[in-house]
Amino acid sequence: MTKETAIAINKHVIAWAMFHNGITPDEPEPIIYSLRQMLEASDKIHQLNAAASLKGGHVTRYLTVDDRLIAALYVAANYEHNQQSIIQHGRKYIFVQE
């Protein structure tokens, strides 16, 4: 994966994370990447950040998110969900399969 592709995918993931957390009001374009592509892009961004740290001086570091958030965004974008199947028990949410 090229640096430019990884940066573009990472920006898209960050945009969706910000939208889902209410930070930005405008919904980004739909996620069109596979889970593998998003995780590979995240790995590439981590490598770029690590290499930048070794250079010293003026460097560009990229914002990243945890792999769990990438997986959650992928599921939200690609699978229908039914809130009636999820119940709250104390501080935990439990999936109930009918």
N, CA, C and O atoms as a DFTB+ gen file, in Angstrom:
392 C
 N C O
     1  1       0.847      -1.173       0.000
     2  2       0.000       0.000       0.000
     3  2       0.894       1.238       0.000
     4  3       1.861       1.324       0.756
     5  1       0.555       2.178      -0.849
     6  2       1.353       3.394      -0.918
     7  2       1.062       4.311       0.268
     8  3       0.023       4.203       0.920
     9  1       1.990       5.200       0.526
    10  2       1.830       6.174       1.600
    11  2       0.568       7.015       1.370
    12  3      -0.205       7.253       2.298
    13  1       0.373       7.459       0.132
    14  2      -0.762       8.316      -0.196
    15  2      -2.090       7.598       0.023
    16  3      -3.039       8.191       0.537
    17  1      -2.163       6.326      -0.362
    18  2      -3.386       5.544      -0.165
    19  2      -3.664       5.360       1.317
    20  3      -4.801       5.510       1.763
    21  1      -2.628       5.037       2.082
    22  2      -2.800       4.852       3.529
    23  2      -3.286       6.135       4.193
    24  3      -4.159       6.096       5.060
    25  1      -2.730       7.257       3.793
    26  2      -3.142       8.538       4.371
    27  2      -4.600       8.838       4.021
    28  3      -5.360       9.296       4.874
    29  1      -4.994       8.581       2.765
    30  2      -6.379       8.825       2.349
    31  2      -7.364       7.956       3.117
    32  3      -8.400       8.442       3.572
    33  1      -7.049       6.672       3.264
    34  2      -7.927       5.766       4.017
    35  2      -7.982       6.188       5.480
    36  3      -9.056       6.206       6.081
    37  1      -6.835       6.527       6.054
    38  2      -6.788       6.938       7.451
    39  2      -7.622       8.202       7.677
    40  3      -8.335       8.295       8.676
    41  1      -7.543       9.170       6.771
    42  2      -8.354      10.389       6.890
    43  2      -9.839      10.064       6.875
    44  3     -10.621      10.655       7.619
    45  1     -10.222       9.117       6.019
    46  2     -11.630       8.721       5.933
    47  2     -12.091       8.062       7.238
    48  3     -13.181       8.351       7.732
    49  1     -11.268       7.189       7.786
    50  2     -11.589       6.530       9.062
    51  2     -11.715       7.566      10.177
    52  3     -12.650       7.507      10.976
    53  1     -10.784       8.510      10.236
    54  2     -10.823       9.560      11.254
    55  2     -12.085      10.401      11.094
    56  3     -12.716      10.757      12.089
    57  1     -12.462      10.724       9.857
    58  2     -13.671      11.517       9.609
    59  2     -14.910      10.806      10.136
    60  3     -15.783      11.433      10.736
    61  1     -14.987       9.494       9.911
    62  2     -16.137       8.733      10.419
    63  2     -16.121       8.637      11.940
    64  3     -17.171       8.719      12.577
    65  1     -14.957       8.467      12.518
    66  2     -14.862       8.410      13.983
    67  2     -15.324       9.728      14.586
    68  3     -16.046       9.734      15.584
    69  1     -14.919      10.836      13.996
    70  2     -15.333      12.148      14.496
    71  2     -16.834      12.352      14.314
    72  3     -17.493      12.905      15.194
    73  1     -17.376      11.916      13.195
    74  2     -18.815      12.048      12.948
    75  2     -19.612      11.229      13.966
    76  3     -20.583      11.728      14.535
    77  1     -19.211       9.981      14.199
    78  2     -19.937       9.123      15.139
    79  2     -19.857       9.632      16.575
    80  3     -20.717       9.312      17.395
    81  1     -18.846      10.408      16.878
    82  2     -18.699      10.962      18.225
    83  2     -19.259      12.374      18.335
    84  3     -19.090      13.026      19.366
    85  1     -19.919      12.851      17.291
    86  2     -20.557      14.148      17.332
    87  2     -19.610      15.330      17.215
    88  3     -19.997      16.461      17.511
    89  1     -18.385      15.093      16.792
    90  2     -17.401      16.173      16.680
    91  2     -17.644      16.979      15.413
    92  3     -17.494      18.201      15.413
    93  1     -18.022      16.296      14.328
    94  2     -18.331      16.981      13.076
    95  2     -19.778      16.682      12.694
    96  3     -20.224      15.543      12.833
    97  1     -20.517      17.681      12.218
    98  2     -21.933      17.471      11.908
    99  2     -22.190      16.821      10.546
   100  3     -23.248      16.228      10.336
   101  1     -21.244      16.927       9.632
   102  2     -21.462      16.439       8.268
   103  2     -21.023      14.995       8.111
   104  3     -19.890      14.636       8.435
   105  1     -21.942      14.163       7.606
   106  2     -21.629      12.745       7.404
   107  2     -20.649      12.592       6.248
   108  3     -20.893      13.107       5.156
   109  1     -19.533      11.882       6.480
   110  2     -18.561      11.664       5.395
   111  2     -19.119      10.733       4.322
   112  3     -20.180      10.130       4.484
   113  1     -18.380      10.633       3.231
   114  2     -18.735       9.681       2.173
   115  2     -18.752       8.268       2.763
   116  3     -18.020       7.996       3.715
   117  1     -19.573       7.362       2.214
   118  2     -19.627       5.990       2.729
   119  2     -18.246       5.315       2.708
   120  3     -17.400       5.618       1.867
   121  1     -18.050       4.414       3.636
   122  2     -16.798       3.650       3.696
   123  2     -16.846       2.592       2.597
   124  3     -17.757       1.765       2.556
   125  1     -15.856       2.629       1.708
   126  2     -15.826       1.700       0.569
   127  2     -14.642       0.741       0.658
   128  3     -14.396      -0.035      -0.265
   129  1     -13.916       0.796       1.763
   130  2     -12.712      -0.022       1.913
   131  2     -13.040      -1.306       2.657
   132  3     -13.987      -1.364       3.441
   133  1     -12.242      -2.332       2.398
   134  2     -12.385      -3.572       3.152
   135  2     -11.753      -3.383       4.534
   136  3     -10.971      -2.459       4.754
   137  1     -12.102      -4.256       5.436
   138  2     -11.510      -4.208       6.777
   139  2     -10.000      -4.376       6.673
   140  3      -9.249      -3.689       7.366
   141  1      -9.554      -5.274       5.822
   142  2      -8.112      -5.498       5.634
   143  2      -7.419      -4.220       5.159
   144  3      -6.347      -3.881       5.660
   145  1      -8.014      -3.511       4.203
   146  2      -7.418      -2.269       3.709
   147  2      -7.303      -1.224       4.820
   148  3      -6.285      -0.544       4.942
   149  1      -8.350      -1.107       5.621
   150  2      -8.327      -0.112       6.697
   151  2      -7.277      -0.453       7.747
   152  3      -6.594       0.436       8.256
   153  1      -7.145      -1.737       8.072
   154  2      -6.146      -2.142       9.061
   155  2      -4.731      -1.998       8.499
   156  3      -3.818      -1.597       9.221
   157  1      -4.543      -2.322       7.217
   158  2      -3.234      -2.145       6.590
   159  2      -2.852      -0.667       6.532
   160  3      -1.693      -0.311       6.745
   161  1      -3.828       0.188       6.244
   162  2      -3.568       1.627       6.227
   163  2      -3.158       2.105       7.615
   164  3      -2.243       2.918       7.747
   165  1      -3.821       1.610       8.639
   166  2      -3.477       1.986      10.016
   167  2      -2.054       1.544      10.356
   168  3      -1.299       2.298      10.970
   169  1      -1.686       0.324       9.957
   170  2      -0.313      -0.157      10.190
   171  2       0.702       0.729       9.478
   172  3       1.744       1.064      10.041
   173  1       0.397       1.107       8.242
   174  2       1.303       1.958       7.467
   175  2       1.461       3.322       8.154
   176  3       2.569       3.854       8.220
   177  1       0.374       3.881       8.657
   178  2       0.434       5.176       9.346
   179  2       1.278       5.057      10.615
   180  3       2.062       5.954      10.925
   181  1       1.119       3.952      11.350
   182  2       1.950       3.740      12.543
   183  2       3.434       3.670      12.160
   184  3       4.286       4.206      12.869
   185  1       3.741       3.006      11.035
   186  2       5.126       2.933      10.563
   187  2       5.657       4.311      10.181
   188  3       6.800       4.648      10.491
   189  1       4.822       5.109       9.506
   190  2       5.226       6.468       9.138
   191  2       5.497       7.313      10.376
   192  3       6.466       8.072      10.415
   193  1       4.641       7.183      11.388
   194  2       4.838       7.933      12.633
   195  2       6.121       7.509      13.336
   196  3       6.851       8.346      13.865
   197  1       6.393       6.206      13.340
   198  2       7.607       5.707      13.992
   199  2       8.851       6.208      13.261
   200  3       9.825       6.608      13.899
   201  1       8.824       6.188      11.932
   202  2       9.962       6.668      11.146
   203  2      10.170       8.167      11.344
   204  3      11.306       8.640      11.388
   205  1       9.082       8.906      11.462
   206  2       9.174      10.360      11.671
   207  2       9.817      10.669      13.018
   208  3      10.555      11.646      13.148
   209  1       9.540       9.841      14.014
   210  2      10.111      10.063      15.340
   211  2      11.623       9.913      15.340
   212  3      12.313      10.555      16.133
   213  1      12.143       9.070      14.455
   214  2      13.584       8.830      14.397
   215  2      14.346       9.949      13.682
   216  3      15.543      10.129      13.903
   217  1      13.650      10.696      12.828
   218  2      14.293      11.746      12.053
   219  2      14.733      12.924      12.911
   220  3      15.837      13.445      12.749
   221  1      13.868      13.336      13.818
   222  2      14.147      14.553      14.580
   223  2      13.807      15.765      13.737
   224  3      13.482      15.629      12.557
   225  1      13.877      16.927      14.316
   226  2      13.552      18.142      13.577
   227  2      12.067      18.228      13.297
   228  3      11.256      17.675      14.040
   229  1      11.705      18.928      12.216
   230  2      10.307      19.099      11.831
   231  2       9.799      17.817      11.161
   232  3      10.349      17.379      10.151
   233  1       8.765      17.233      11.720
   234  2       8.202      16.003      11.161
   235  2       6.680      16.103      11.130
   236  3       6.079      16.894      11.857
   237  1       6.075      15.294      10.283
   238  2       4.620      15.180      10.235
   239  2       4.225      13.888      10.917
   240  3       4.720      12.812      10.581
   241  1       3.325      14.008      11.882
   242  2       2.780      12.826      12.548
   243  2       1.294      12.785      12.260
   244  3       0.634      13.823      12.221
   245  1       0.771      11.596      12.060
   246  2      -0.627      11.419      11.690
   247  2      -1.428      10.873      12.862
   248  3      -0.950      10.029      13.620
   249  1      -2.652      11.364      12.997
   250  2      -3.579      10.871      14.000
   251  2      -3.984       9.451      13.624
   252  3      -4.226       9.162      12.452
   253  1      -4.058       8.578      14.599
   254  2      -4.475       7.198      14.352
   255  2      -5.569       6.817      15.341
   256  3      -5.760       7.479      16.361
   257  1      -6.275       5.753      15.027
   258  2      -7.284       5.214      15.937
   259  2      -6.964       3.750      16.204
   260  3      -6.206       3.118      15.468
   261  1      -7.545       3.235      17.251
   262  2      -7.329       1.848      17.639
   263  2      -7.990       0.904      16.621
   264  3      -8.991       1.255      15.995
   265  1      -7.425      -0.276      16.468
   266  2      -7.974      -1.277      15.548
   267  2      -9.418      -1.636      15.893
   268  3     -10.205      -1.962      15.004
   269  1      -9.766      -1.579      17.170
   270  2     -11.144      -1.893      17.572
   271  2     -12.131      -0.892      16.984
   272  3     -13.236      -1.264      16.588
   273  1     -11.734       0.375      16.927
   274  2     -12.605       1.392      16.345
   275  2     -12.730       1.184      14.836
   276  3     -13.811       1.357      14.273
   277  1     -11.642       0.818      14.187
   278  2     -11.695       0.528      12.750
   279  2     -12.669      -0.618      12.496
   280  3     -13.488      -0.542      11.581
   281  1     -12.588      -1.667      13.289
   282  2     -13.494      -2.807      13.125
   283  2     -14.945      -2.393      13.380
   284  3     -15.845      -2.817      12.656
   285  1     -15.174      -1.579      14.391
   286  2     -16.533      -1.119      14.699
   287  2     -17.105      -0.280      13.558
   288  3     -18.277      -0.424      13.208
   289  1     -16.284       0.596      12.979
   290  2     -16.740       1.408      11.859
   291  2     -17.054       0.536      10.646
   292  3     -18.025       0.787       9.933
   293  1     -16.237      -0.483      10.415
   294  2     -16.475      -1.394       9.299
   295  2     -17.811      -2.127       9.483
   296  3     -18.599      -2.237       8.544
   297  1     -18.052      -2.615      10.677
   298  2     -19.308      -3.324      10.951
   299  2     -20.498      -2.387      10.790
   300  3     -21.502      -2.760      10.183
   301  1     -20.395      -1.179      11.327
   302  2     -21.486      -0.211      11.214
   303  2     -21.775       0.138       9.754
   304  3     -22.927       0.373       9.389
   305  1     -20.744       0.171       8.925
   306  2     -20.915       0.548       7.524
   307  2     -21.431      -0.599       6.658
   308  3     -22.039      -0.358       5.615
   309  1     -21.198      -1.836       7.075
   310  2     -21.481      -2.968       6.194
   311  2     -22.544      -3.942       6.660
   312  3     -22.922      -4.838       5.904
   313  1     -23.037      -3.796       7.875
   314  2     -24.023      -4.735       8.393
   315  2     -25.186      -3.982       9.008
   316  3     -25.004      -2.956       9.662
   317  1     -26.376      -4.502       8.792
   318  2     -27.552      -3.914       9.434
   319  2     -27.567      -4.366      10.892
   320  3     -27.142      -5.473      11.224
   321  1     -28.059      -3.492      11.740
   322  2     -28.141      -3.845      13.144
   323  2     -29.534      -3.550      13.650
   324  3     -30.254      -2.714      13.104
   325  1     -29.893      -4.249      14.695
   326  2     -31.222      -4.137      15.268
   327  2     -31.062      -3.826      16.746
   328  3     -30.617      -4.676      17.518
   329  1     -31.419      -2.618      17.142
   330  2     -31.261      -2.214      18.541
   331  2     -32.122      -3.053      19.487
   332  3     -31.813      -3.144      20.675
   333  1     -33.195      -3.666      18.981
   334  2     -34.053      -4.470      19.843
   335  2     -33.339      -5.725      20.337
   336  3     -33.756      -6.324      21.329
   337  1     -32.272      -6.123      19.659
   338  2     -31.529      -7.322      20.051
   339  2     -30.473      -7.025      21.110
   340  3     -29.798      -7.940      21.581
   341  1     -30.324      -5.764      21.489
   342  2     -29.320      -5.394      22.475
   343  2     -30.020      -4.839      23.718
   344  3     -30.812      -3.901      23.637
   345  1     -29.711      -5.436      24.855
   346  2     -30.293      -4.940      26.097
   347  2     -29.172      -4.500      27.035
   348  3     -28.046      -4.994      26.973
   349  1     -29.518      -3.565      27.892
   350  2     -28.523      -3.081      28.846
   351  2     -28.778      -3.754      30.190
   352  3     -29.907      -3.821      30.675
   353  1     -27.689      -4.249      30.773
   354  2     -27.740      -4.869      32.095
   355  2     -26.662      -4.198      32.931
   356  3     -25.485      -4.547      32.831
   357  1     -27.062      -3.234      33.758
   358  2     -26.080      -2.461      34.511
   359  2     -25.256      -1.636      33.546
   360  3     -25.802      -0.863      32.759
   361  1     -23.937      -1.797      33.604
   362  2     -23.049      -1.063      32.700
   363  2     -22.702      -1.863      31.454
   364  3     -21.921      -1.407      30.618
   365  1     -23.281      -3.060      31.324
   366  2     -22.959      -3.927      30.194
   367  2     -24.110      -3.975      29.200
   368  3     -25.276      -3.838      29.570
   369  1     -23.768      -4.168      27.943
   370  2     -24.751      -4.380      26.900
   371  2     -24.662      -5.832      26.473
   372  3     -23.570      -6.355      26.248
   373  1     -25.820      -6.489      26.361
   374  2     -25.858      -7.899      26.059
   375  2     -26.632      -8.108      24.754
   376  3     -27.715      -7.553      24.572
   377  1     -26.070      -8.904      23.859
   378  2     -26.739      -9.249      22.613
   379  2     -27.643     -10.438      22.854
   380  3     -27.203     -11.462      23.376
   381  1     -28.902     -10.310      22.478
   382  2     -29.860     -11.379      22.646
   383  2     -30.265     -11.879      21.270
   384  3     -30.827     -11.130      20.471
   385  1     -29.982     -13.138      20.995
   386  2     -30.345     -13.705      19.711
   387  2     -31.677     -14.402      19.827
   388  3     -31.876     -15.249      20.699
   389  1     -32.589     -14.043      18.944
   390  2     -33.945     -14.618      18.996
   391  2     -34.050     -15.865      18.178
   392  3     -35.119     -16.473      18.113
